[in-house]
Amino acid sequence: MDEESWTGIVDVGSKPVVSREAIATGLLILSEEGIDVVANGRSPKGDVREASTVAAIQAVKETPRTLPHCHPIPIEGCTVDWGVEENGLRCTVSVRTHWTTGVEMEALCGVNAGLLCAWDMLKPIEKDPQGQYPTSRMEGIRVLRKSKGDPHD
């Protein structure tokens, strides 16, 4: 079959089950007021980091529903860490499993959903009088590290 016309999902059934981990990160650039609101827990919609953690975890678990070529994977662990930085809010997601395929897409989906939830919660603060977002943007979304362990782990 011609590779360009292939539309199936990759068969990972013959690959060994091994421990796998992926860590992804990204940054939501915010206005000074937005950073202050997050840092001091003053969002009118509630705790930004708490709600965005839930969104990130949900996205990790639902990755195959969003990305059609991703396999359903038993997620054994997921951590979501937040950092308030000089110019915004950083989300870092770590995902762990013992399976036949990696979890980097799950970690990336978690980061994106976490940052999008934070942006949504901060819309009243980040919008200018014309309803635009002159400061807000997501950037630097990437896989920091992925690892694959021994089949006997």
Secondary structure, 3 states (H helix, E strand, C coil): CCHHHCCCCCCCCCCCCEEEEEEEEEEEECCHHHHHHHHCCCCCCCCHHHHHHHHHHHHHHCHHHHCCCCCCCCCCEEEEEEEEECCEEEEEEEEEEEECCCCHHHHHHHHHHHHHHHHHHHHHHHCCCCCCCCCCEEEEEEEEEEEECCCCC
